[in-house]
């Protein structure tokens, strides 16, 4: 087990009703596994997480990536524009 810091941005911050949180996670947890944990703890995020951009230590991450010990994880809603 190890701790990670999770930060929420833009509309995700509003839905999560917080700027950030610390979470203790299992070793070898993937980004996909983290999404499942977040949905269980903050159900308001469920509709947004499939299209959420996630970075680990300031680098974008895919669902299959492992989360390292002490990671700083940022969640960003999808961005569109014209």
mmCIF file of the N, C-alpha and C atoms, coordinates in Angstrom:
data_MODEL
# 
_entry.id   MODEL 
# 
loop_
_atom_site.group_PDB 
_atom_site.id 
_atom_site.type_symbol 
_atom_site.label_atom_id 
_atom_site.label_alt_id 
_atom_site.label_comp_id 
_atom_site.label_asym_id 
_atom_site.label_entity_id 
_atom_site.label_seq_id 
_atom_site.pdbx_PDB_ins_code 
_atom_site.Cartn_x 
_atom_site.Cartn_y 
_atom_site.Cartn_z 
_atom_site.occupancy 
_atom_site.B_iso_or_equiv 
_atom_site.pdbx_formal_charge 
_atom_site.auth_seq_id 
_atom_site.auth_comp_id 
_atom_site.auth_asym_id 
_atom_site.auth_atom_id 
_atom_site.pdbx_PDB_model_num 
ATOM 1   N N  . UNK A 1 1  ? 0.844   -1.183 0.000   1.00 0.00 ? 1  UNK A N  1 
ATOM 2   C CA . UNK A 1 1  ? 0.000   0.000  0.000   1.00 0.00 ? 1  UNK A CA 1 
ATOM 3   C C  . UNK A 1 1  ? 0.889   1.246  0.000   1.00 0.00 ? 1  UNK A C  1 
ATOM 4   N N  . UNK A 1 2  ? 0.411   2.268  -0.699  1.00 0.00 ? 2  UNK A N  1 
ATOM 5   C CA . UNK A 1 2  ? 1.112   3.541  -0.688  1.00 0.00 ? 2  UNK A CA 1 
ATOM 6   C C  . UNK A 1 2  ? 0.124   4.677  -0.969  1.00 0.00 ? 2  UNK A C  1 
ATOM 7   N N  . UNK A 1 3  ? 0.543   5.885  -0.601  1.00 0.00 ? 3  UNK A N  1 
ATOM 8   C CA . UNK A 1 3  ? -0.323  7.053  -0.763  1.00 0.00 ? 3  UNK A CA 1 
ATOM 9   C C  . UNK A 1 3  ? -0.031  7.767  -2.069  1.00 0.00 ? 3  UNK A C  1 
ATOM 10  N N  . UNK A 1 4  ? -1.110  8.311  -2.645  1.00 0.00 ? 4  UNK A N  1 
ATOM 11  C CA . UNK A 1 4  ? -0.999  9.169  -3.817  1.00 0.00 ? 4  UNK A CA 1 
ATOM 12  C C  . UNK A 1 4  ? -1.845  10.412 -3.574  1.00 0.00 ? 4  UNK A C  1 
ATOM 13  N N  . UNK A 1 5  ? -1.504  11.478 -4.268  1.00 0.00 ? 5  UNK A N  1 
ATOM 14  C CA . UNK A 1 5  ? -2.289  12.705 -4.198  1.00 0.00 ? 5  UNK A CA 1 
ATOM 15  C C  . UNK A 1 5  ? -3.061  12.829 -5.499  1.00 0.00 ? 5  UNK A C  1 
ATOM 16  N N  . UNK A 1 6  ? -4.362  13.088 -5.378  1.00 0.00 ? 6  UNK A N  1 
ATOM 17  C CA . UNK A 1 6  ? -5.226  13.236 -6.545  1.00 0.00 ? 6  UNK A CA 1 
ATOM 18  C C  . UNK A 1 6  ? -5.758  14.658 -6.562  1.00 0.00 ? 6  UNK A C  1 
ATOM 19  N N  . UNK A 1 7  ? -5.614  15.318 -7.712  1.00 0.00 ? 7  UNK A N  1 
ATOM 20  C CA . UNK A 1 7  ? -6.090  16.697 -7.861  1.00 0.00 ? 7  UNK A CA 1 
ATOM 21  C C  . UNK A 1 7  ? -7.164  16.740 -8.945  1.00 0.00 ? 7  UNK A C  1 
ATOM 22  N N  . UNK A 1 8  ? -8.214  17.492 -8.666  1.00 0.00 ? 8  UNK A N  1 
ATOM 23  C CA . UNK A 1 8  ? -9.340  17.621 -9.585  1.00 0.00 ? 8  UNK A CA 1 
ATOM 24  C C  . UNK A 1 8  ? -9.342  19.022 -10.189 1.00 0.00 ? 8  UNK A C  1 
ATOM 25  N N  . UNK A 1 9  ? -9.620  19.117 -11.498 1.00 0.00 ? 9  UNK A N  1 
ATOM 26  C CA . UNK A 1 9  ? -9.628  20.407 -12.173 1.00 0.00 ? 9  UNK A CA 1 
ATOM 27  C C  . UNK A 1 9  ? -10.959 20.648 -12.874 1.00 0.00 ? 9  UNK A C  1 
ATOM 28  N N  . UNK A 1 10 ? -11.300 21.927 -13.006 1.00 0.00 ? 10 UNK A N  1 
ATOM 29  C CA . UNK A 1 10 ? -12.471 22.412 -13.749 1.00 0.00 ? 10 UNK A CA 1 
ATOM 30  C C  . UNK A 1 10 ? -13.758 21.749 -13.239 1.00 0.00 ? 10 UNK A C  1 
ATOM 31  N N  . UNK A 1 11 ? -14.570 21.200 -14.137 1.00 0.00 ? 11 UNK A N  1 
ATOM 32  C CA . UNK A 1 11 ? -15.865 20.644 -13.726 1.00 0.00 ? 11 UNK A CA 1 
ATOM 33  C C  . UNK A 1 11 ? -15.708 19.429 -12.813 1.00 0.00 ? 11 UNK A C  1 
ATOM 34  N N  . UNK A 1 12 ? -14.604 18.722 -12.917 1.00 0.00 ? 12 UNK A N  1 
ATOM 35  C CA . UNK A 1 12 ? -14.384 17.573 -12.027 1.00 0.00 ? 12 UNK A CA 1 
ATOM 36  C C  . UNK A 1 12 ? -14.232 18.036 -10.585 1.00 0.00 ? 12 UNK A C  1 
ATOM 37  N N  . UNK A 1 13 ? -13.636 19.188 -10.389 1.00 0.00 ? 13 UNK A N  1 
ATOM 38  C CA . UNK A 1 13 ? -13.494 19.759 -9.045  1.00 0.00 ? 13 UNK A CA 1 
ATOM 39  C C  . UNK A 1 13 ? -14.876 20.041 -8.460  1.00 0.00 ? 13 UNK A C  1 
ATOM 40  N N  . UNK A 1 14 ? -15.762 20.575 -9.279  1.00 0.00 ? 14 UNK A N  1 
ATOM 41  C CA . UNK A 1 14 ? -17.126 20.870 -8.832  1.00 0.00 ? 14 UNK A CA 1 
ATOM 42  C C  . UNK A 1 14 ? -17.861 19.585 -8.482  1.00 0.00 ? 14 UNK A C  1 
ATOM 43  N N  . UNK A 1 15 ? -17.771 18.587 -9.345  1.00 0.00 ? 15 UNK A N  1 
ATOM 44  C CA . UNK A 1 15 ? -18.470 17.317 -9.101  1.00 0.00 ? 15 UNK A CA 1 
ATOM 45  C C  . UNK A 1 15 ? -17.911 16.582 -7.883  1.00 0.00 ? 15 UNK A C  1 
ATOM 46  N N  . UNK A 1 16 ? -16.601 16.640 -7.708  1.00 0.00 ? 16 UNK A N  1 
ATOM 47  C CA . UNK A 1 16 ? -15.972 15.956 -6.569  1.00 0.00 ? 16 UNK A CA 1 
ATOM 48  C C  . UNK A 1 16 ? -16.138 16.732 -5.266  1.00 0.00 ? 16 UNK A C  1 
ATOM 49  N N  . UNK A 1 17 ? -16.491 18.014 -5.391  1.00 0.00 ? 17 UNK A N  1 
ATOM 50  C CA . UNK A 1 17 ? -16.655 18.904 -4.237  1.00 0.00 ? 17 UNK A CA 1 
ATOM 51  C C  . UNK A 1 17 ? -15.374 19.010 -3.407  1.00 0.00 ? 17 UNK A C  1 
ATOM 52  N N  . UNK A 1 18 ? -14.249 19.013 -4.111  1.00 0.00 ? 18 UNK A N  1 
ATOM 53  C CA . UNK A 1 18 ? -12.944 19.173 -3.457  1.00 0.00 ? 18 UNK A CA 1 
ATOM 54  C C  . UNK A 1 18 ? -11.892 19.473 -4.519  1.00 0.00 ? 18 UNK A C  1 
ATOM 55  N N  . UNK A 1 19 ? -10.815 20.095 -4.077  1.00 0.00 ? 19 UNK A N  1 
ATOM 56  C CA . UNK A 1 19 ? -9.691  20.398 -4.972  1.00 0.00 ? 19 UNK A CA 1 
ATOM 57  C C  . UNK A 1 19 ? -8.774  19.192 -5.125  1.00 0.00 ? 19 UNK A C  1 
ATOM 58  N N  . UNK A 1 20 ? -8.589  18.472 -4.021  1.00 0.00 ? 20 UNK A N  1 
ATOM 59  C CA . UNK A 1 20 ? -7.666  17.341 -4.041  1.00 0.00 ? 20 UNK A CA 1 
ATOM 60  C C  . UNK A 1 20 ? -8.005  16.391 -2.906  1.00 0.00 ? 20 UNK A C  1 
ATOM 61  N N  . UNK A 1 21 ? -7.344  15.247 -2.936  1.00 0.00 ? 21 UNK A N  1 
ATOM 62  C CA . UNK A 1 21 ? -7.495  14.270 -1.860  1.00 0.00 ? 21 UNK A CA 1 
ATOM 63  C C  . UNK A 1 21 ? -6.268  13.377 -1.860  1.00 0.00 ? 21 UNK A C  1 
ATOM 64  N N  . UNK A 1 22 ? -5.989  12.791 -0.713  1.00 0.00 ? 22 UNK A N  1 
ATOM 65  C CA . UNK A 1 22 ? -4.956  11.760 -0.627  1.00 0.00 ? 22 UNK A CA 1 
ATOM 66  C C  . UNK A 1 22 ? -5.663  10.427 -0.519  1.00 0.00 ? 22 UNK A C  1 
ATOM 67  N N  . UNK A 1 23 ? -5.083  9.434  -1.136  1.00 0.00 ? 23 UNK A N  1 
ATOM 68  C CA . UNK A 1 23 ? -5.696  8.122  -1.167  1.00 0.00 ? 23 UNK A CA 1 
ATOM 69  C C  . UNK A 1 23 ? -4.611  7.074  -0.973  1.00 0.00 ? 23 UNK A C  1 
ATOM 70  N N  . UNK A 1 24 ? -4.882  6.100  -0.156  1.00 0.00 ? 24 UNK A N  1 
ATOM 71  C CA . UNK A 1 24 ? -3.954  4.985  0.007   1.00 0.00 ? 24 UNK A CA 1 
ATOM 72  C C  . UNK A 1 24 ? -4.405  3.882  -0.933  1.00 0.00 ? 24 UNK A C  1 
ATOM 73  N N  . UNK A 1 25 ? -3.513  3.464  -1.819  1.00 0.00 ? 25 UNK A N  1 
ATOM 74  C CA . UNK A 1 25 ? -3.862  2.479  -2.836  1.00 0.00 ? 25 UNK A CA 1 
ATOM 75  C C  . UNK A 1 25 ? -2.951  1.260  -2.747  1.00 0.00 ? 25 UNK A C  1 
ATOM 76  N N  . UNK A 1 26 ? -3.417  0.184  -3.347  1.00 0.00 ? 26 UNK A N  1 
ATOM 77  C CA . UNK A 1 26 ? -2.632  -1.048 -3.416  1.00 0.00 ? 26 UNK A CA 1 
ATOM 78  C C  . UNK A 1 26 ? -1.453  -0.858 -4.371  1.00 0.00 ? 26 UNK A C  1 
ATOM 79  N N  . UNK A 1 27 ? -0.391  -1.574 -4.119  1.00 0.00 ? 27 UNK A N  1 
ATOM 80  C CA . UNK A 1 27 ? 0.720   -1.613 -5.067  1.00 0.00 ? 27 UNK A CA 1 
ATOM 81  C C  . UNK A 1 27 ? 0.208   -2.227 -6.371  1.00 0.00 ? 27 UNK A C  1 
ATOM 82  N N  . UNK A 1 28 ? 0.755   -1.836 -7.482  1.00 0.00 ? 28 UNK A N  1 
ATOM 83  C CA . UNK A 1 28 ? 0.411   -2.372 -8.799  1.00 0.00 ? 28 UNK A CA 1 
ATOM 84  C C  . UNK A 1 28 ? -1.005  -2.017 -9.244  1.00 0.00 ? 28 UNK A C  1 
ATOM 85  N N  . UNK A 1 29 ? -1.562  -0.923 -8.729  1.00 0.00 ? 29 UNK A N  1 
ATOM 86  C CA . UNK A 1 29 ? -2.871  -0.461 -9.180  1.00 0.00 ? 29 UNK A CA 1 
ATOM 87  C C  . UNK A 1 29 ? -2.697  0.292  -10.498 1.00 0.00 ? 29 UNK A C  1 
ATOM 88  N N  . UNK A 1 30 ? -3.607  0.039  -11.431 1.00 0.00 ? 30 UNK A N  1 
ATOM 89  C CA . UNK A 1 30 ? -3.574  0.741  -12.715 1.00 0.00 ? 30 UNK A CA 1 
ATOM 90  C C  . UNK A 1 30 ? -4.472  1.976  -12.663 1.00 0.00 ? 30 UNK A C  1 
ATOM 91  N N  . UNK A 1 31 ? -4.359  2.795  -13.689 1.00 0.00 ? 31 UNK A N  1 
ATOM 92  C CA . UNK A 1 31 ? -5.232  3.964  -13.807 1.00 0.00 ? 31 UNK A CA 1 
ATOM 93  C C  . UNK A 1 31 ? -6.690  3.505  -13.866 1.00 0.00 ? 31 UNK A C  1 
ATOM 94  N N  . UNK A 1 32 ? -6.981  2.435  -14.593 1.00 0.00 ? 32 UNK A N  1 
ATOM 95  C CA . UNK A 1 32 ? -8.349  1.911  -14.665 1.00 0.00 ? 32 UNK A CA 1 
ATOM 96  C C  . UNK A 1 32 ? -8.847  1.514  -13.278 1.00 0.00 ? 32 UNK A C  1 
ATOM 97  N N  . UNK A 1 33 ? -7.996  0.883  -12.485 1.00 0.00 ? 33 UNK A N  1 
ATOM 98  C CA . UNK A 1 33 ? -8.368  0.513  -11.120 1.00 0.00 ? 33 UNK A CA 1 
ATOM 99  C C  . UNK A 1 33 ? -8.625  1.726  -10.254 1.00 0.00 ? 33 UNK A C  1 
ATOM 100 N N  . UNK A 1 34 ? -7.834  2.762  -10.448 1.00 0.00 ? 34 UNK A N  1 
ATOM 101 C CA . UNK A 1 34 ? -8.035  4.001  -9.698  1.00 0.00 ? 34 UNK A CA 1 
ATOM 102 C C  . UNK A 1 34 ? -9.385  4.615  -10.040 1.00 0.00 ? 34 UNK A C  1 
ATOM 103 N N  . UNK A 1 35 ? -9.755  4.592  -11.315 1.00 0.00 ? 35 UNK A N  1 
ATOM 104 C CA . UNK A 1 35 ? -11.059 5.125  -11.720 1.00 0.00 ? 35 UNK A CA 1 
ATOM 105 C C  . UNK A 1 35 ? -12.186 4.406  -10.983 1.00 0.00 ? 35 UNK A C  1 
ATOM 106 N N  . UNK A 1 36 ? -12.090 3.086  -10.861 1.00 0.00 ? 36 UNK A N  1 
ATOM 107 C CA . UNK A 1 36 ? -13.111 2.313  -10.145 1.00 0.00 ? 36 UNK A CA 1 
ATOM 108 C C  . UNK A 1 36 ? -13.195 2.745  -8.686  1.00 0.00 ? 36 UNK A C  1 
ATOM 109 N N  . UNK A 1 37 ? -12.056 2.949  -8.044  1.00 0.00 ? 37 UNK A N  1 
ATOM 110 C CA . UNK A 1 37 ? -12.032 3.390  -6.646  1.00 0.00 ? 37 UNK A CA 1 
ATOM 111 C C  . UNK A 1 37 ? -12.658 4.771  -6.519  1.00 0.00 ? 37 UNK A C  1 
ATOM 112 N N  . UNK A 1 38 ? -12.314 5.672  -7.430  1.00 0.00 ? 38 UNK A N  1 
ATOM 113 C CA . UNK A 1 38 ? -12.865 7.027  -7.367  1.00 0.00 ? 38 UNK A CA 1 
ATOM 114 C C  . UNK A 1 38 ? -14.377 7.027  -7.550  1.00 0.00 ? 38 UNK A C  1 
ATOM 115 N N  . UNK A 1 39 ? -14.884 6.204  -8.462  1.00 0.00 ? 39 UNK A N  1 
ATOM 116 C CA . UNK A 1 39 ? -16.334 6.119  -8.657  1.00 0.00 ? 39 UNK A CA 1 
ATOM 117 C C  . UNK A 1 39 ? -17.009 5.598  -7.395  1.00 0.00 ? 39 UNK A C  1 
ATOM 118 N N  . UNK A 1 40 ? -16.398 4.617  -6.732  1.00 0.00 ? 40 UNK A N  1 
ATOM 119 C CA . UNK A 1 40 ? -16.969 4.080  -5.491  1.00 0.00 ? 40 UNK A CA 1 
ATOM 120 C C  . UNK A 1 40 ? -16.994 5.135  -4.392  1.00 0.00 ? 40 UNK A C  1 
ATOM 121 N N  . UNK A 1 41 ? -15.960 5.964  -4.318  1.00 0.00 ? 41 UNK A N  1 
ATOM 122 C CA . UNK A 1 41 ? -15.876 6.972  -3.257  1.00 0.00 ? 41 UNK A CA 1 
ATOM 123 C C  . UNK A 1 41 ? -16.599 8.267  -3.602  1.00 0.00 ? 41 UNK A C  1 
ATOM 124 N N  . UNK A 1 42 ? -16.650 8.607  -4.896  1.00 0.00 ? 42 UNK A N  1 
ATOM 125 C CA . UNK A 1 42 ? -17.279 9.858  -5.334  1.00 0.00 ? 42 UNK A CA 1 
ATOM 126 C C  . UNK A 1 42 ? -18.175 9.528  -6.533  1.00 0.00 ? 42 UNK A C  1 
ATOM 127 N N  . UNK A 1 43 ? -19.378 9.006  -6.291  1.00 0.00 ? 43 UNK A N  1 
ATOM 128 C CA . UNK A 1 43 ? -20.258 8.582  -7.384  1.00 0.00 ? 43 UNK A CA 1 
ATOM 129 C C  . UNK A 1 43 ? -20.561 9.673  -8.417  1.00 0.00 ? 43 UNK A C  1 
ATOM 130 N N  . UNK A 1 44 ? -20.491 10.926 -8.038  1.00 0.00 ? 44 UNK A N  1 
ATOM 131 C CA . UNK A 1 44 ? -20.771 12.025 -8.973  1.00 0.00 ? 44 UNK A CA 1 
ATOM 132 C C  . UNK A 1 44 ? -19.773 12.074 -10.130 1.00 0.00 ? 44 UNK A C  1 
ATOM 133 N N  . UNK A 1 45 ? -18.650 11.382 -10.014 1.00 0.00 ? 45 UNK A N  1 
ATOM 134 C CA . UNK A 1 45 ? -17.641 11.378 -11.081 1.00 0.00 ? 45 UNK A CA 1 
ATOM 135 C C  . UNK A 1 45 ? -17.886 10.307 -12.143 1.00 0.00 ? 45 UNK A C  1 
ATOM 136 N N  . UNK A 1 46 ? -18.808 9.402  -11.896 1.00 0.00 ? 46 UNK A N  1 
ATOM 137 C CA . UNK A 1 46 ? -18.968 8.235  -12.771 1.00 0.00 ? 46 UNK A CA 1 
ATOM 138 C C  . UNK A 1 46 ? -19.185 8.598  -14.245 1.00 0.00 ? 46 UNK A C  1 
ATOM 139 N N  . UNK A 1 47 ? -20.037 9.558  -14.526 1.00 0.00 ? 47 UNK A N  1 
ATOM 140 C CA . UNK A 1 47 ? -20.322 9.910  -15.920 1.00 0.00 ? 47 UNK A CA 1 
ATOM 141 C C  . UNK A 1 47 ? -19.122 10.558 -16.609 1.00 0.00 ? 47 UNK A C  1 
ATOM 142 N N  . UNK A 1 48 ? -18.269 11.208 -15.850 1.00 0.00 ? 48 UNK A N  1 
ATOM 143 C CA . UNK A 1 48 ? -17.147 11.954 -16.426 1.00 0.00 ? 48 UNK A CA 1 
ATOM 144 C C  . UNK A 1 48 ? -15.879 11.131 -16.618 1.00 0.00 ? 48 UNK A C  1 
ATOM 145 N N  . UNK A 1 49 ? -15.649 10.140 -15.780 1.00 0.00 ? 49 UNK A N  1 
ATOM 146 C CA . UNK A 1 49 ? -14.346 9.461  -15.784 1.00 0.00 ? 49 UNK A CA 1 
ATOM 147 C C  . UNK A 1 49 ? -13.972 8.739  -17.080 1.00 0.00 ? 49 UNK A C  1 
ATOM 148 N N  . UNK A 1 50 ? -14.922 8.174  -17.834 1.00 0.00 ? 50 UNK A N  1 
ATOM 149 C CA . UNK A 1 50 ? -14.489 7.513  -19.073 1.00 0.00 ? 50 UNK A CA 1 
ATOM 150 C C  . UNK A 1 50 ? -13.764 8.440  -20.053 1.00 0.00 ? 50 UNK A C  1 
ATOM 151 N N  . UNK A 1 51 ? -14.106 9.715  -20.056 1.00 0.00 ? 51 UNK A N  1 
ATOM 152 C CA . UNK A 1 51 ? -13.472 10.648 -20.992 1.00 0.00 ? 51 UNK A CA 1 
ATOM 153 C C  . UNK A 1 51 ? -12.491 11.610 -20.318 1.00 0.00 ? 51 UNK A C  1 
ATOM 154 N N  . UNK A 1 52 ? -12.194 11.358 -19.057 1.00 0.00 ? 52 UNK A N  1 
ATOM 155 C CA . UNK A 1 52 ? -11.286 12.219 -18.304 1.00 0.00 ? 52 UNK A CA 1 
ATOM 156 C C  . UNK A 1 52 ? -9.833  11.986 -18.720 1.00 0.00 ? 52 UNK A C  1 
ATOM 157 N N  . UNK A 1 53 ? -9.088  13.065 -18.847 1.00 0.00 ? 53 UNK A N  1 
ATOM 158 C CA . UNK A 1 53 ? -7.647  12.972 -19.093 1.00 0.00 ? 53 UNK A CA 1 
ATOM 159 C C  . UNK A 1 53 ? -6.950  12.883 -17.742 1.00 0.00 ? 53 UNK A C  1 
ATOM 160 N N  . UNK A 1 54 ? -6.038  11.936 -17.612 1.00 0.00 ? 54 UNK A N  1 
ATOM 161 C CA . UNK A 1 54 ? -5.349  11.721 -16.342 1.00 0.00 ? 54 UNK A CA 1 
ATOM 162 C C  . UNK A 1 54 ? -3.847  11.841 -16.566 1.00 0.00 ? 54 UNK A C  1 
ATOM 163 N N  . UNK A 1 55 ? -3.211  12.576 -15.670 1.00 0.00 ? 55 UNK A N  1 
ATOM 164 C CA . UNK A 1 55 ? -1.750  12.635 -15.724 1.00 0.00 ? 55 UNK A CA 1 
ATOM 165 C C  . UNK A 1 55 ? -1.181  12.098 -14.419 1.00 0.00 ? 55 UNK A C  1 
ATOM 166 N N  . UNK A 1 56 ? -0.041  11.443 -14.543 1.00 0.00 ? 56 UNK A N  1 
ATOM 167 C CA . UNK A 1 56 ? 0.699   10.939 -13.391 1.00 0.00 ? 56 UNK A CA 1 
ATOM 168 C C  . UNK A 1 56 ? 2.043   11.645 -13.410 1.00 0.00 ? 56 UNK A C  1 
ATOM 169 N N  . UNK A 1 57 ? 2.316   12.373 -12.339 1.00 0.00 ? 57 UNK A N  1 
ATOM 170 C CA . UNK A 1 57 ? 3.565   13.133 -12.251 1.00 0.00 ? 57 UNK A CA 1 
ATOM 171 C C  . UNK A 1 57 ? 3.800   13.983 -13.505 1.00 0.00 ? 57 UNK A C  1 
ATOM 172 N N  . UNK A 1 58 ? 2.741   14.661 -13.926 1.00 0.00 ? 58 UNK A N  1 
ATOM 173 C CA . UNK A 1 58 ? 2.745   15.630 -15.036 1.00 0.00 ? 58 UNK A CA 1 
ATOM 174 C C  . UNK A 1 58 ? 2.954   15.025 -16.419 1.00 0.00 ? 58 UNK A C  1 
ATOM 175 N N  . UNK A 1 59 ? 2.670   13.727 -16.563 1.00 0.00 ? 59 UNK A N  1 
ATOM 176 C CA . UNK A 1 59 ? 2.701   13.087 -17.874 1.00 0.00 ? 59 UNK A CA 1 
ATOM 177 C C  . UNK A 1 59 ? 1.394   12.335 -18.064 1.00 0.00 ? 59 UNK A C  1 
ATOM 178 N N  . UNK A 1 60 ? 0.750   12.519 -19.233 1.00 0.00 ? 60 UNK A N  1 
ATOM 179 C CA . UNK A 1 60 ? -0.529  11.868 -19.466 1.00 0.00 ? 60 UNK A CA 1 
ATOM 180 C C  . UNK A 1 60 ? -0.384  10.355 -19.391 1.00 0.00 ? 60 UNK A C  1 
ATOM 181 N N  . UNK A 1 61 ? -1.422  9.708  -18.850 1.00 0.00 ? 61 UNK A N  1 
ATOM 182 C CA . UNK A 1 61 ? -1.380  8.273  -18.595 1.00 0.00 ? 61 UNK A CA 1 
ATOM 183 C C  . UNK A 1 61 ? -2.588  7.580  -19.220 1.00 0.00 ? 61 UNK A C  1 
ATOM 184 N N  . UNK A 1 62 ? -2.392  6.328  -19.607 1.00 0.00 ? 62 UNK A N  1 
ATOM 185 C CA . UNK A 1 62 ? -3.453  5.498  -20.153 1.00 0.00 ? 62 UNK A CA 1 
ATOM 186 C C  . UNK A 1 62 ? -3.962  4.543  -19.078 1.00 0.00 ? 62 UNK A C  1 
ATOM 187 N N  . UNK A 1 63 ? -5.143  3.949  -19.315 1.00 0.00 ? 63 UNK A N  1 
ATOM 188 C CA . UNK A 1 63 ? -5.796  3.100  -18.317 1.00 0.00 ? 63 UNK A CA 1 
ATOM 189 C C  . UNK A 1 63 ? -4.930  1.944  -17.823 1.00 0.00 ? 63 UNK A C  1 
ATOM 190 N N  . UNK A 1 64 ? -4.072  1.405  -18.674 1.00 0.00 ? 64 UNK A N  1 
ATOM 191 C CA . UNK A 1 64 ? -3.288  0.222  -18.287 1.00 0.00 ? 64 UNK A CA 1 
ATOM 192 C C  . UNK A 1 64 ? -2.009  0.566  -17.524 1.00 0.00 ? 64 UNK A C  1 
ATOM 193 N N  . UNK A 1 65 ? -1.696  1.834  -17.394 1.00 0.00 ? 65 UNK A N  1 
ATOM 194 C CA . UNK A 1 65 ? -0.458  2.224  -16.707 1.00 0.00 ? 65 UNK A CA 1 
ATOM 195 C C  . UNK A 1 65 ? -0.555  2.014  -15.200 1.00 0.00 ? 65 UNK A C  1 
ATOM 196 N N  . UNK A 1 66 ? 0.557   1.566  -14.613 1.00 0.00 ? 66 UNK A N  1 
ATOM 197 C CA . UNK A 1 66 ? 0.638   1.392  -13.164 1.00 0.00 ? 66 UNK A CA 1 
ATOM 198 C C  . UNK A 1 66 ? 0.911   2.732  -12.497 1.00 0.00 ? 66 UNK A C  1 
ATOM 199 N N  . UNK A 1 67 ? 0.359   2.897  -11.308 1.00 0.00 ? 67 UNK A N  1 
ATOM 200 C CA . UNK A 1 67 ? 0.542   4.138  -10.559 1.00 0.00 ? 67 UNK A CA 1 
ATOM 201 C C  . UNK A 1 67 ? 1.701   3.947  -9.585  1.00 0.00 ? 67 UNK A C  1 
ATOM 202 N N  . UNK A 1 68 ? 2.759   4.742  -9.722  1.00 0.00 ? 68 UNK A N  1 
ATOM 203 C CA . UNK A 1 68 ? 3.915   4.574  -8.837  1.00 0.00 ? 68 UNK A CA 1 
ATOM 204 C C  . UNK A 1 68 ? 3.669   5.141  -7.440  1.00 0.00 ? 68 UNK A C  1 
ATOM 205 N N  . UNK A 1 69 ? 4.481   4.702  -6.517  1.00 0.00 ? 69 UNK A N  1 
ATOM 206 C CA . UNK A 1 69 ? 4.400   5.181  -5.136  1.00 0.00 ? 69 UNK A CA 1 
ATOM 207 C C  . UNK A 1 69 ? 4.607   6.690  -5.090  1.00 0.00 ? 69 UNK A C  1 
ATOM 208 N N  . UNK A 1 70 ? 3.782   7.357  -4.293  1.00 0.00 ? 70 UNK A N  1 
ATOM 209 C CA . UNK A 1 70 ? 3.913   8.795  -4.093  1.00 0.00 ? 70 UNK A CA 1 
ATOM 210 C C  . UNK A 1 70 ? 3.507   9.642  -5.283  1.00 0.00 ? 70 UNK A C  1 
ATOM 211 N N  . UNK A 1 71 ? 2.769   9.065  -6.210  1.00 0.00 ? 71 UNK A N  1 
ATOM 212 C CA . UNK A 1 71 ? 2.407   9.779  -7.436  1.00 0.00 ? 71 UNK A CA 1 
ATOM 213 C C  . UNK A 1 71 ? 1.503   10.972 -7.162  1.00 0.00 ? 71 UNK A C  1 
ATOM 214 N N  . UNK A 1 72 ? 1.648   11.965 -8.029  1.00 0.00 ? 72 UNK A N  1 
ATOM 215 C CA . UNK A 1 72 ? 0.740   13.109 -8.060  1.00 0.00 ? 72 UNK A CA 1 
ATOM 216 C C  . UNK A 1 72 ? -0.121  12.923 -9.309  1.00 0.00 ? 72 UNK A C  1 
ATOM 217 N N  . UNK A 1 73 ? -1.407  12.728 -9.084  1.00 0.00 ? 73 UNK A N  1 
ATOM 218 C CA . UNK A 1 73 ? -2.328  12.399 -10.168 1.00 0.00 ? 73 UNK A CA 1 
ATOM 219 C C  . UNK A 1 73 ? -3.274  13.570 -10.374 1.00 0.00 ? 73 UNK A C  1 
ATOM 220 N N  . UNK A 1 74 ? -3.407  14.000 -11.616 1.00 0.00 ? 74 UNK A N  1 
ATOM 221 C CA . UNK A 1 74 ? -4.306  15.107 -11.938 1.00 0.00 ? 74 UNK A CA 1 
ATOM 222 C C  . UNK A 1 74 ? -5.380  14.615 -12.896 1.00 0.00 ? 74 UNK A C  1 
ATOM 223 N N  . UNK A 1 75 ? -6.620  15.031 -12.632 1.00 0.00 ? 75 UNK A N  1 
ATOM 224 C CA . UNK A 1 75 ? -7.746  14.659 -13.477 1.00 0.00 ? 75 UNK A CA 1 
ATOM 225 C C  . UNK A 1 75 ? -8.300  15.908 -14.152 1.00 0.00 ? 75 UNK A C  1 
ATOM 226 N N  . UNK A 1 76 ? -8.398  15.849 -15.492 1.00 0.00 ? 76 UNK A N  1 
ATOM 227 C CA . UNK A 1 76 ? -8.881  16.970 -16.291 1.00 0.00 ? 76 UNK A CA 1 
ATOM 228 C C  . UNK A 1 76 ? -10.073 16.514 -17.128 1.00 0.00 ? 76 UNK A C  1 
ATOM 229 N N  . UNK A 1 77 ? -11.136 17.304 -17.177 1.00 0.00 ? 77 UNK A N  1 
ATOM 230 C CA . UNK A 1 77 ? -12.245 16.949 -18.066 1.00 0.00 ? 77 UNK A CA 1 
ATOM 231 C C  . UNK A 1 77 ? -11.814 17.146 -19.516 1.00 0.00 ? 77 UNK A C  1 
ATOM 232 N N  . UNK A 1 78 ? -12.520 16.501 -20.451 1.00 0.00 ? 78 UNK A N  1 
ATOM 233 C CA . UNK A 1 78 ? -12.171 16.714 -21.857 1.00 0.00 ? 78 UNK A CA 1 
ATOM 234 C C  . UNK A 1 78 ? -12.388 18.176 -22.238 1.00 0.00 ? 78 UNK A C  1 
ATOM 235 N N  . UNK A 1 79 ? -11.564 18.654 -23.148 1.00 0.00 ? 79 UNK A N  1 
ATOM 236 C CA . UNK A 1 79 ? -11.632 20.049 -23.575 1.00 0.00 ? 79 UNK A CA 1 
ATOM 237 C C  . UNK A 1 79 ? -12.035 20.078 -25.044 1.00 0.00 ? 79 UNK A C  1 
ATOM 238 N N  . UNK A 1 80 ? -12.934 20.977 -25.370 1.00 0.00 ? 80 UNK A N  1 
ATOM 239 C CA . UNK A 1 80 ? -13.298 21.151 -26.775 1.00 0.00 ? 80 UNK A CA 1 
ATOM 240 C C  . UNK A 1 80 ? -13.322 22.631 -27.089 1.00 0.00 ? 80 UNK A C  1 
ATOM 241 N N  . UNK A 1 81 ? -13.262 22.923 -28.319 1.00 0.00 ? 81 UNK A N  1 
ATOM 242 C CA . UNK A 1 81 ? -13.281 24.328 -28.700 1.00 0.00 ? 81 UNK A CA 1 
ATOM 243 C C  . UNK A 1 81 ? -13.356 24.466 -30.200 1.00 0.00 ? 81 UNK A C  1 
ATOM 244 N N  . UNK A 1 82 ? -13.383 25.689 -30.633 1.00 0.00 ? 82 UNK A N  1 
ATOM 245 C CA . UNK A 1 82 ? -13.516 25.877 -32.068 1.00 0.00 ? 82 UNK A CA 1 
ATOM 246 C C  . UNK A 1 82 ? -12.610 26.943 -32.592 1.00 0.00 ? 82 UNK A C  1 
# 
